Amino acid sequence: MIVQKQQVLFDAPAALNRADQPWEITVEGDSIVARWKWMDAIFFAPELVTEEIKNYTFTVTLGDNGKWKELDRSSEKSKDVEFKGGALSFGMSSSSFKGKKTQKSFSAGLGKDNQTGKVGVVAFKIDTELVKKPVRDYLEHCGWKKAGLFG
């Protein structure tokens, strides 16, 4: 039996949010959205200071036919200050992605985690399947199916 779309959406935050996970589930219109700011840090090196912010969003949009579609988004922003050869330079970059993505990543360095305030060796990791699996399992439990290539 398929649970009605509005009930699935209404119940999603309570069913999917947990205190021990670093992402948050919200509902926006017909979509269940998982947002994870998985890195927000300042890294220190002998002649370089870098600030990095990395976000990942997994969006599942429910149709009227008992099927859902998925979309991954990620964004990265970086700013740095470098003092080399007596010269001071500044840099900035950003990138974003929208589509289908599976990512596993680990980063560590000497710096400050801006989310926790921890200073020293800080480490960050992401595995997008950790976000996707509970959302998919919840929808399947509600009787929903992932839409195929054409719908």
BAGUSE-350729 format. One record per residue (C-alpha): x, y, z. Coordinates in steps of 0.1 Angstrom, whole numbers, padded with zeros to 4 digits, always signed. Layout:
<recs>
XYZ/...
</recs>
This chain:
<recs>
+0000+0000+0000/+0013+0035-0009/+0012+0061+0017/-0003+0094+0003/+0022+0120-0008/+0012+0147+0017/+0015+0122+0046/+0049+0111+0034/+0061+0147+0032/+0046+0156+0066/+0062+0126+0084/+0096+0129+0067/+0114+0153+0091/+0103+0133+0122/+0112+0100+0106/+0146+0110+0091/+0162+0136+0114/+0184+0123+0141/+0206+0141+0166/+0236+0120+0157/+0237+0128+0120/+0254+0159+0106/+0228+0167+0080/+0192+0180+0083/+0160+0169+0065/+0134+0195+0055/+0104+0195+0032/+0101+0221+0005/+0069+0218-0016/+0068+0183-0030/+0104+0176-0021/+0123+0160+0008/+0157+0179+0011/+0187+0167+0030/+0214+0195+0035/+0249+0188+0048/+0275+0215+0054/+0302+0189+0057/+0332+0212+0058/+0335+0247+0072/+0371+0253+0082/+0402+0275+0082/+0434+0256+0074/+0469+0268+0084/+0501+0261+0066/+0535+0278+0070/+0529+0304+0044/+0492+0299+0036/+0458+0303+0053/+0428+0288+0035/+0391+0290+0044/+0370+0262+0029/+0332+0257+0029/+0317+0226+0013/+0280+0217+0011/+0260+0188-0002/+0223+0186-0009/+0202+0156-0018/+0167+0164-0031/+0140+0138-0036/+0109+0151-0054/+0077+0131-0051/+0054+0128-0081/+0017+0121-0082/+0023+0086-0094/+0039+0070-0064/+0074+0075-0077/+0102+0099-0068/+0131+0116-0087/+0165+0124-0072/+0189+0153-0076/+0223+0159-0061/+0239+0194-0056/+0272+0203-0042/+0291+0236-0038/+0326+0245-0027/+0340+0279-0018/+0376+0286-0010/+0395+0318+0000/+0432+0319+0007/+0459+0343+0018/+0495+0334+0009/+0528+0351+0019/+0556+0338-0004/+0588+0354-0015/+0580+0386+0003/+0547+0390-0016/+0512+0388-0002/+0485+0373-0025/+0448+0366-0021/+0428+0339-0039/+0392+0329-0042/+0374+0301-0060/+0340+0285-0061/+0324+0256-0079/+0290+0240-0080/+0275+0208-0093/+0239+0197-0101/+0230+0162-0113/+0237+0127-0102/+0266+0122-0079/+0282+0097-0055/+0310+0110-0034/+0333+0097-0007/+0359+0121+0006/+0382+0127+0035/+0402+0158+0043/+0424+0166+0073/+0448+0193+0083/+0459+0218+0109/+0432+0244+0114/+0399+0254+0130/+0366+0237+0125/+0342+0267+0123/+0312+0246+0131/+0325+0232+0164/+0352+0257+0173/+0378+0229+0176/+0414+0241+0169/+0443+0217+0160/+0441+0187+0137/+0407+0188+0121/+0392+0162+0098/+0361+0162+0076/+0345+0133+0057/+0315+0128+0034/+0298+0098+0020/+0267+0107+0000/+0253+0073+0004/+0249+0079+0042/+0224+0106+0033/+0207+0089+0004/+0201+0055+0020/+0178+0065+0049/+0157+0087+0026/+0153+0059+0000/+0146+0034+0027/+0119+0057+0042/+0102+0062+0008/+0103+0024+0000/+0088+0017+0034/+0060+0041+0025/+0054+0021-0007/+0071+0045-0031/+0094+0036-0060/+0123+0055-0076/+0113+0068-0110/+0132+0053-0140/+0150+0073-0166/+0118+0085-0183/+0097+0090-0153/
</recs>
